Amino acid sequence: MATGERGADKLLSIIVPVYNEAATVRELLARVRAVEVGPGLEREIVIVDDCSTDGTAEALVAEEGAPRTFVIRHPRNRGKGAAVRTGLAAASGDILLIQDADLEYDPRDYPALLRPILEGRAQVVYGSRFLGEHKAMYFWHSVGNKTLTLLTNILFDTTLTDMETCYKVFTAEVARSFRLRSERWGIDPELTAKILKRRHRIYEVPIAYNGREFWEGKKISWRDGFVVLATLLRYRVSE
């Protein structure tokens, strides 16, 4: 992973893992480009299509010629974790930000997410859905998220409010300090475990959240919670 060399300017790499988001991905990318990320900060967008089957691949053809936009395609479906790993490996930024393609998260929160890093107060920032304004979640999703976050806090001696958030932002130095292995939904707990085991304190900021219904395409289910749980336990005791 290379770091941009532009004098005082820094490069923000926005990593967008995509799977079957034909209805939202181009609107999401328009919103990403519309955000003012701040003076002295350039951006690139790294999109990883995880072998979508719903027209996402065709929608992304029009994005391939856009400035500082890179589209990578997996030849087979491997999972969100694999897509995030591919995006991180391809990114060349000084700061890396993970962005889902489903419009649940609002890119207008970028300035708040980036500020602690740009001001030198943190190397890792998470956007918490439970601290900011948000559309009401499914009750059991909320319970599951809070339970897994509590377990994270117990295992790694921290006080997070939202471990499973999509909005994870960190410096390239942090990203280079570990190797990720998760292919699917284990990516969030693996990232968090490896960040905390290296004694990086995570800075949380409130974000807006507009959660989808299952009929709108929401993919994660209660069964995936067991994968998250197993991943947390695994990386508490090993690398």
C-alpha positions as CSV (number, residue, x, y, z in Angstrom):
1,M,0.0,0.0,0.0
2,A,1.7,3.2,-1.1
3,T,1.2,6.6,0.4
4,G,0.5,9.6,-1.8
5,E,3.4,12.1,-2.3
6,R,1.9,15.5,-2.8
7,G,3.7,17.8,-0.4
8,A,1.4,18.9,2.3
9,D,-1.7,17.4,0.7
10,K,-3.1,14.1,1.9
11,L,-5.0,11.5,0.0
12,L,-8.2,10.0,1.3
13,S,-9.0,6.5,-0.1
14,I,-12.7,5.7,0.1
15,I,-13.2,1.9,-0.2
16,V,-16.6,0.8,-1.4
17,P,-17.3,-3.0,-1.2
18,V,-20.3,-3.7,-3.4
19,Y,-22.5,-6.8,-3.9
20,N,-25.9,-6.6,-5.6
21,E,-26.4,-2.8,-5.1
22,A,-27.5,-1.8,-8.6
23,A,-30.3,0.3,-7.2
24,T,-28.1,2.4,-5.0
25,V,-24.4,2.3,-6.0
26,R,-24.4,5.2,-8.5
27,E,-26.4,7.4,-6.2
28,L,-24.0,6.6,-3.4
29,L,-21.0,7.5,-5.5
30,A,-22.6,10.8,-6.5
31,R,-23.0,11.6,-2.8
32,V,-19.4,10.6,-2.1
33,R,-18.2,13.0,-4.8
34,A,-20.4,15.8,-3.6
35,V,-18.9,16.0,-0.1
36,E,-16.3,18.6,0.7
37,V,-13.7,16.6,2.7
38,G,-11.6,19.6,3.6
39,P,-8.7,21.7,2.3
40,G,-5.5,19.9,1.5
41,L,-7.2,16.6,1.2
42,E,-7.7,14.9,-2.1
43,R,-9.7,11.7,-2.6
44,E,-9.8,8.5,-4.6
45,I,-12.6,6.0,-4.7
46,V,-11.8,2.3,-4.8
47,I,-14.9,0.2,-5.7
48,V,-14.8,-3.6,-5.3
49,D,-17.6,-5.5,-7.0
50,D,-17.9,-8.9,-5.3
51,C,-19.3,-10.7,-8.4
52,S,-22.7,-9.0,-8.3
53,T,-25.5,-10.7,-10.3
54,D,-28.2,-8.0,-10.3
55,G,-26.9,-5.4,-12.8
56,T,-24.3,-3.7,-10.5
57,A,-21.5,-4.7,-12.8
58,E,-23.2,-2.9,-15.7
59,A,-24.0,0.1,-13.6
60,L,-20.3,0.4,-12.7
61,V,-19.1,0.5,-16.3
62,A,-20.1,4.2,-16.4
63,E,-18.0,4.8,-13.3
64,E,-14.8,3.4,-14.7
65,G,-13.8,6.6,-16.6
66,A,-14.5,8.9,-13.7
67,P,-11.5,10.8,-12.2
68,R,-9.7,9.0,-9.4
69,T,-12.2,6.2,-9.5
70,F,-11.0,2.6,-9.7
71,V,-13.3,-0.4,-10.2
72,I,-12.0,-3.8,-9.2
73,R,-14.1,-6.9,-10.0
74,H,-13.9,-10.3,-8.2
75,P,-14.4,-13.2,-10.6
76,R,-16.5,-15.0,-8.0
77,N,-18.4,-14.0,-4.9
78,R,-16.1,-14.1,-1.8
79,G,-17.8,-11.9,0.8
80,K,-17.6,-8.4,2.2
81,G,-14.4,-9.1,4.1
82,A,-12.6,-10.2,0.9
83,A,-13.9,-7.1,-0.9
84,V,-12.7,-4.8,1.9
85,R,-9.3,-6.6,1.9
86,T,-9.0,-6.1,-1.9
87,G,-9.9,-2.5,-1.6
88,L,-7.4,-1.8,1.2
89,A,-4.6,-3.5,-0.8
90,A,-5.4,-1.4,-3.8
91,A,-5.7,1.9,-2.0
92,S,-2.9,4.4,-2.1
93,G,-4.2,6.9,0.4
94,D,-2.8,8.3,3.6
95,I,-6.2,7.9,5.2
96,L,-8.6,5.0,4.5
97,L,-12.4,5.0,4.9
98,I,-14.8,2.1,4.4
99,Q,-18.1,3.0,2.8
100,D,-21.0,0.6,2.2
101,A,-22.9,1.1,-1.1
102,D,-26.5,0.8,0.2
103,L,-27.3,4.4,1.4
104,E,-27.6,3.4,5.0
105,Y,-24.6,5.7,5.8
106,D,-24.4,9.3,4.8
107,P,-21.1,10.6,3.3
108,R,-22.0,14.1,4.7
109,D,-20.5,12.7,7.9
110,Y,-17.0,12.5,6.4
111,P,-15.8,15.8,7.8
112,A,-16.6,14.7,11.4
113,L,-15.1,11.3,10.8
114,L,-11.9,12.8,9.4
115,R,-11.4,15.7,11.8
116,P,-9.8,13.7,14.7
117,I,-7.2,12.2,12.3
118,L,-6.5,15.5,10.5
119,E,-6.0,17.3,13.8
120,G,-3.7,14.6,15.1
121,R,-5.9,13.4,17.9
122,A,-6.4,9.9,16.7
123,Q,-5.2,7.3,14.1
124,V,-8.5,5.4,14.1
125,V,-12.1,6.8,14.1
126,Y,-15.4,4.9,14.1
127,G,-18.8,6.4,13.3
128,S,-21.3,5.3,15.9
129,R,-24.9,4.8,14.9
130,F,-26.0,4.8,18.5
131,L,-24.6,8.3,19.3
132,G,-26.1,10.0,16.3
133,E,-29.6,10.5,14.8
134,H,-30.9,7.3,13.3
135,K,-33.9,5.5,11.9
136,A,-35.1,3.0,14.4
137,M,-33.5,-0.4,13.9
138,Y,-35.0,-3.8,14.3
139,F,-35.1,-4.6,18.0
140,W,-33.1,-7.8,17.8
141,H,-30.6,-6.3,15.4
142,S,-30.0,-3.5,18.0
143,V,-29.7,-6.1,20.8
144,G,-27.3,-8.1,18.7
145,N,-25.1,-5.1,17.9
146,K,-25.0,-3.9,21.5
147,T,-24.2,-7.4,22.8
148,L,-21.3,-7.9,20.4
149,T,-20.0,-4.4,21.2
150,L,-20.2,-5.2,24.9
151,L,-18.3,-8.4,24.4
152,T,-15.7,-6.4,22.4
153,N,-15.4,-4.0,25.3
154,I,-14.9,-6.9,27.9
155,L,-12.4,-8.7,25.8
156,F,-10.3,-5.7,24.7
157,D,-10.8,-3.3,27.6
158,T,-12.4,-0.5,25.7
159,T,-15.7,1.5,25.7
160,L,-17.0,1.4,22.2
161,T,-20.7,2.0,21.5
162,D,-20.8,0.5,17.9
163,M,-18.2,-2.1,16.9
164,E,-20.2,-3.3,13.9
165,T,-20.4,0.1,12.2
166,C,-19.5,0.4,8.6
167,Y,-17.7,3.7,9.1
168,K,-14.2,2.8,10.1
169,V,-11.5,5.3,9.3
170,F,-7.8,4.8,9.9
171,T,-4.4,5.9,8.7
172,A,-2.3,3.9,6.2
173,E,0.2,3.3,9.0
174,V,-2.4,1.5,11.0
175,A,-3.6,-0.5,8.0
176,R,-0.1,-1.6,7.3
177,S,0.4,-2.9,10.8
178,F,-1.7,-6.0,10.4
179,R,-2.8,-8.6,7.9
180,L,-6.5,-9.3,7.5
181,R,-7.9,-12.8,6.8
182,S,-11.7,-12.6,7.1
183,E,-13.6,-13.3,3.9
184,R,-17.2,-12.4,5.0
185,W,-18.9,-10.8,8.0
186,G,-15.9,-11.4,10.3
187,I,-14.1,-8.4,8.8
188,D,-15.5,-5.8,11.4
189,P,-14.5,-7.8,14.5
190,E,-11.2,-8.7,13.0
191,L,-10.3,-5.1,12.2
192,T,-11.4,-4.0,15.6
193,A,-9.5,-6.7,17.5
194,K,-6.3,-6.1,15.6
195,I,-6.6,-2.3,16.0
196,L,-7.1,-2.7,19.8
197,K,-4.5,-5.3,20.3
198,R,-2.0,-2.8,18.9
199,R,-3.1,-0.4,21.5
200,H,-4.7,2.1,19.2
201,R,-7.6,3.8,21.1
202,I,-10.6,4.2,18.8
203,Y,-12.1,7.7,18.6
204,E,-15.9,7.6,18.1
205,V,-18.1,10.3,16.6
206,P,-21.9,10.3,16.1
207,I,-23.2,9.6,12.6
208,A,-26.6,9.5,11.0
209,Y,-28.0,6.1,10.1
210,N,-30.9,5.2,7.8
211,G,-31.2,1.4,8.2
212,R,-32.8,-0.7,5.4
213,E,-35.5,-3.2,5.7
214,F,-35.0,-6.8,4.5
215,W,-37.3,-6.1,1.5
216,E,-35.0,-3.3,0.5
217,G,-32.0,-5.6,0.3
218,K,-30.6,-5.8,3.8
219,K,-28.2,-8.7,3.9
220,I,-26.9,-9.4,7.3
221,S,-29.0,-11.7,9.6
222,W,-28.9,-13.0,13.2
223,R,-27.0,-16.0,12.0
224,D,-24.0,-13.8,11.1
225,G,-23.8,-12.8,14.7
226,F,-22.2,-16.2,15.5
227,V,-19.5,-15.5,12.9
228,V,-18.8,-12.2,14.6
229,L,-18.7,-13.8,18.0
230,A,-16.3,-16.5,16.9
231,T,-14.1,-14.0,15.2
232,L,-13.8,-11.8,18.4
233,L,-12.9,-14.8,20.5
234,R,-10.4,-16.1,17.9
235,Y,-8.5,-12.8,17.6
236,R,-8.5,-12.2,21.3
237,V,-6.1,-15.1,21.7
238,S,-4.3,-15.2,18.3
239,E,-3.4,-13.2,15.2
